[in-house]
């Protein structure tokens, strides 16, 4: 098992670095664990990457649209 796994979004934004013990290291220059990770990358090279897909925005259903319009109409009549 790799010592670290880089966790990214589909858009390549790094969310965190996960250590082999499951701890999550924030990408923060002031964090000692992050500095150790950077030193390890310099010494050993890149670590595996896990991509977390960006959420897919669903189109609203006809029911959702009708409920939204009903709410607007109700607010205008009140």
N, C-alpha and C positions, 0 to 999 in steps of 0.2 A: 504494500500500500504506500502511496506517496505521502510524504510528510505534510504537504499542503494541497488543497484544491482551491483554485480561483473560481469564485461564483460570480457569473456575469449575467446581464440581461441580453436579449437578442440584439439590442442596439450596442452591445459591447461595454456598457457601463458596469464597472466592477461594483458589486454589492458588498462583498466581503471576501476575506480569505478564510477558509475553513481548515483548521489543523486536524491532524489524524486522530486526535482524541475527541473531536467533535466541537471544540471551542471555535467561536467565530471571532475573527480578528477584523476590526474596522479598518478601512483604508484611511489612516490618519497619521500624519508625520510625527505627531507627539506620542504615538503609541509604541512602547518598547517591543511588543510582539510583532508589530508591523515592520519595525526597523530590523528585527531578526529575520523576518521573512525576506526582506529586500537583500540582506546580506547573504542569505541562503541561495537566493536566485542568482546573485552575482557569482557565487562559488559553484553551484550545481546546475544552473540553467533553469529553464521554465518548468513549471509544474502543470499538471492536468487542469483543464478548464471544464466547469459544469455550466451549461447555459440554461437559465430559467427563462422560458418564453414570456414575452410581453403579453399581458392579458388581451384577449380579443374582445373588442367592443361589439356587443350584439346590437343588431338593428331593433328598434322598438316594434312591438307587435301592434296590430290594429287596435287591440284592446287597450294597450298602454296609451296609444295616441288619443283614443276616445276618452279614457279616464282623465288624461291631462287636460283635454279641451273641456270636459265637464267641470273640472276643478276651476278653470279659468272663468267659465260662464257663471258658475256658482258664486265666485268671488265678486264678479261684476254686478250680479243681481243683489248682493247682500248690502 
